[in-house]
């Protein structure tokens, strides 16, 4: 889990996202011909149960892998239902 978290953080960093706090609430500014936009992103996680529960640390509403402290998500119980209708969104820079 820590390895996946670290890869996600690396991609966010490479895309130019910066965190408003140390490890979560990421944003990036995008300039177009017509406007300057700020894209904001926070990661959601459903509750972790079973044997995987020992691989995460939960503090208040934040959740992170025990093996990597560089990326936190927001513990979101309703995310279990959102995941059923998940949509992939390409956030890579336009070239």
The 8 nearest C-alpha neighbors of each residue, nearest first, counted from 0:
[[1, 3, 2, 64, 4, 54, 66, 67],
 [0, 2, 66, 67, 4, 64, 3, 5],
 [1, 3, 5, 0, 4, 6, 67, 66],
 [4, 2, 6, 0, 5, 1, 7, 8],
 [5, 3, 1, 7, 2, 6, 8, 0],
 [4, 6, 2, 8, 3, 7, 1, 9],
 [7, 5, 9, 3, 8, 4, 10, 2],
 [6, 8, 4, 10, 9, 5, 3, 11],
 [9, 7, 11, 5, 6, 10, 12, 70],
 [8, 10, 6, 12, 7, 11, 13, 5],
 [9, 11, 13, 7, 12, 8, 14, 6],
 [12, 10, 8, 14, 16, 9, 13, 7],
 [11, 13, 9, 15, 10, 16, 14, 8],
 [14, 12, 10, 15, 11, 9, 16, 8],
 [15, 13, 11, 12, 16, 10, 91, 92],
 [14, 16, 12, 13, 27, 17, 11, 26],
 [17, 15, 27, 26, 11, 12, 25, 14],
 [18, 16, 25, 26, 15, 27, 19, 12],
 [17, 19, 25, 20, 24, 23, 21, 22],
 [20, 18, 24, 25, 17, 21, 23, 26],
 [21, 19, 18, 22, 23, 24, 25, 17],
 [20, 22, 18, 23, 19, 69, 70, 24],
 [21, 23, 70, 69, 71, 20, 18, 24],
 [22, 24, 71, 18, 25, 20, 21, 70],
 [25, 23, 41, 18, 19, 40, 20, 26],
 [26, 24, 18, 40, 17, 39, 16, 23],
 [27, 25, 39, 16, 38, 17, 40, 18],
 [26, 28, 16, 38, 37, 15, 17, 29],
 [29, 27, 37, 36, 38, 30, 35, 26],
 [28, 30, 36, 35, 37, 27, 31, 38],
 [29, 31, 35, 34, 36, 28, 32, 33],
 [32, 30, 34, 33, 35, 29, 36, 28],
 [31, 33, 34, 30, 35, 29, 36, 93],
 [34, 32, 31, 35, 30, 36, 29, 37],
 [35, 33, 31, 30, 32, 36, 29, 37],
 [34, 36, 30, 29, 31, 37, 28, 33],
 [37, 35, 29, 28, 34, 30, 38, 31],
 [36, 38, 28, 27, 29, 39, 26, 35],
 [37, 39, 27, 26, 28, 36, 40, 29],
 [40, 38, 26, 25, 37, 27, 41, 24],
 [39, 41, 25, 24, 26, 42, 38, 23],
 [40, 42, 24, 25, 23, 43, 72, 39],
 [41, 43, 72, 73, 40, 44, 71, 23],
 [42, 44, 73, 72, 75, 74, 41, 45],
 [45, 43, 74, 75, 73, 72, 78, 46],
 [44, 46, 78, 76, 75, 79, 74, 47],
 [47, 45, 76, 48, 44, 74, 75, 79],
 [48, 46, 52, 45, 51, 49, 55, 44],
 [49, 47, 52, 51, 46, 50, 53, 45],
 [48, 50, 51, 52, 47, 53, 54, 46],
 [49, 51, 52, 53, 48, 54, 47, 55],
 [52, 50, 54, 53, 49, 48, 47, 55],
 [53, 51, 48, 47, 54, 50, 49, 55],
 [52, 54, 51, 55, 50, 56, 65, 49],
 [55, 53, 51, 52, 65, 64, 56, 0],
 [56, 54, 64, 65, 63, 53, 52, 57],
 [55, 57, 63, 65, 62, 64, 58, 54],
 [58, 56, 62, 61, 59, 55, 63, 60],
 [59, 57, 61, 60, 62, 56, 63, 74],
 [58, 60, 61, 57, 62, 74, 73, 56],
 [59, 61, 74, 73, 58, 62, 57, 75],
 [62, 60, 73, 58, 74, 72, 59, 57],
 [63, 61, 57, 72, 71, 56, 74, 73],
 [64, 62, 71, 56, 55, 72, 65, 70],
 [63, 65, 55, 1, 66, 67, 54, 0],
 [64, 66, 55, 54, 56, 67, 63, 1],
 [65, 67, 1, 64, 68, 0, 54, 2],
 [68, 66, 1, 64, 65, 69, 5, 4],
 [67, 69, 70, 63, 64, 66, 65, 71],
 [70, 68, 22, 67, 71, 5, 8, 4],
 [71, 69, 22, 68, 8, 4, 23, 63],
 [72, 70, 63, 23, 62, 22, 61, 69],
 [73, 71, 42, 62, 43, 61, 44, 63],
 [72, 74, 43, 61, 60, 75, 42, 44],
 [73, 75, 60, 44, 61, 62, 45, 43],
 [74, 76, 45, 78, 77, 44, 43, 73],
 [77, 75, 45, 78, 46, 79, 74, 44],
 [76, 78, 79, 75, 80, 81, 45, 82],
 [79, 77, 81, 45, 80, 75, 76, 82],
 [80, 78, 77, 45, 82, 81, 76, 83],
 [79, 81, 78, 82, 83, 77, 84, 76],
 [80, 82, 78, 83, 84, 79, 85, 77],
 [81, 83, 85, 84, 80, 79, 78, 86],
 [84, 82, 81, 80, 85, 79, 78, 86],
 [83, 85, 82, 81, 86, 80, 79, 87],
 [86, 84, 82, 83, 81, 87, 80, 88],
 [85, 87, 88, 84, 82, 83, 81, 89],
 [88, 86, 89, 85, 90, 84, 82, 91],
 [87, 89, 90, 86, 91, 85, 40, 92],
 [88, 90, 91, 87, 92, 86, 93, 14],
 [91, 89, 88, 92, 14, 93, 11, 87],
 [90, 92, 89, 93, 14, 94, 88, 10],
 [93, 91, 94, 90, 14, 89, 29, 15],
 [94, 92, 91, 90, 89, 29, 31, 14],
 [93, 92, 91, 90, 14, 31, 29, 89]]
